[in-house]
Amino acid sequence: MFELAYPWAFLALPLPLFAWWLLPPYRERVSSLRVPFFEDIVAAAGAEAGGGSVILNRRRLQTVGMALIWTLIVAGLAKPQQVGEPITRTE
């Protein structure tokens, strides 16, 4: 029979959700070149000017993979162990 040595370790499962909600996304400041004719360049390229920082979105597979990895890490920290001798049946 399997038993967990530290079942309270599963209280750490929602920690990534709290970090995702409470911590701001990582933004990196980089130096840039400012030109007075920027609007002309954007119009010639047919693009839209956006904000200064870019926050990359994760794919669904990455999110599911990270959740699975975190769950397996927490399950490993709970230290599953086999209690008692294995039951053998002889006929």
C-alpha positions as CSV (number, residue, x, y, z in Angstrom):
1,M,0.0,0.0,0.0
2,F,1.3,3.5,-0.8
3,E,1.3,6.3,1.7
4,L,2.5,9.9,1.5
5,A,5.1,10.9,4.1
6,Y,4.3,14.6,3.7
7,P,0.7,15.0,2.4
8,W,0.7,18.7,3.4
9,A,3.1,19.3,0.5
10,F,0.1,19.4,-1.8
11,L,-0.7,22.8,-0.3
12,A,2.0,24.1,-2.6
13,L,0.0,23.2,-5.8
14,P,-1.7,26.6,-6.1
15,L,1.6,28.6,-5.7
16,P,2.1,29.2,-9.4
17,L,-1.4,30.6,-9.7
18,F,-0.8,33.0,-6.9
19,A,2.5,34.1,-8.5
20,W,0.7,34.5,-11.9
21,W,-2.0,36.7,-10.4
22,L,0.1,38.8,-8.0
23,L,3.4,39.3,-9.7
24,P,3.7,41.7,-12.7
25,P,4.9,40.3,-16.0
26,Y,8.6,40.6,-16.8
27,R,9.3,43.7,-18.9
28,E,12.7,44.5,-20.3
29,R,13.8,48.0,-21.1
30,V,16.1,48.3,-24.1
31,S,17.6,51.3,-25.7
32,S,16.1,52.5,-29.0
33,L,16.6,54.9,-31.8
34,R,14.1,57.8,-32.0
35,V,13.5,59.3,-35.4
36,P,11.3,62.4,-36.0
37,F,9.7,60.7,-39.1
38,F,8.5,57.6,-37.4
39,E,4.9,58.0,-38.4
40,D,6.0,58.2,-42.1
41,I,8.0,54.9,-41.7
42,V,5.0,53.2,-40.1
43,A,2.7,54.5,-42.9
44,A,5.1,53.4,-45.6
45,A,5.4,49.9,-44.1
46,G,1.6,49.6,-43.7
47,A,2.0,48.5,-40.1
48,E,0.6,49.7,-36.8
49,A,2.7,51.3,-34.1
50,G,2.3,49.4,-30.8
51,G,3.5,49.9,-27.2
52,G,7.0,50.0,-26.1
53,S,7.2,46.6,-24.5
54,V,6.2,43.2,-25.7
55,I,4.8,40.4,-23.5
56,L,4.9,37.1,-25.2
57,N,1.9,34.8,-24.7
58,R,2.3,31.2,-23.9
59,R,0.8,28.4,-26.0
60,R,-1.7,26.1,-24.4
61,L,0.7,23.1,-24.7
62,Q,3.3,25.1,-22.7
63,T,0.8,25.9,-20.0
64,V,-0.4,22.3,-19.7
65,G,3.2,21.1,-19.7
66,M,4.3,23.5,-16.9
67,A,1.2,22.5,-14.8
68,L,2.0,18.8,-15.3
69,I,5.6,19.3,-14.3
70,W,4.7,21.4,-11.2
71,T,2.2,18.7,-10.1
72,L,4.8,15.9,-10.5
73,I,7.4,18.0,-8.5
74,V,4.9,18.5,-5.7
75,A,3.9,14.8,-5.8
76,G,7.6,13.9,-5.5
77,L,8.0,16.3,-2.6
78,A,5.1,14.6,-0.8
79,K,7.4,11.5,-0.8
80,P,5.2,8.6,-1.7
81,Q,6.4,5.4,-0.1
82,Q,5.3,1.8,0.2
83,V,4.2,0.8,3.6
84,G,4.5,-2.7,4.8
85,E,5.5,-5.9,3.0
86,P,4.1,-6.6,-0.4
87,I,1.3,-9.2,-0.2
88,T,2.1,-12.4,-2.1
89,R,-0.4,-15.0,-2.9
90,T,0.6,-18.6,-3.2
91,E,-1.7,-21.1,-4.7
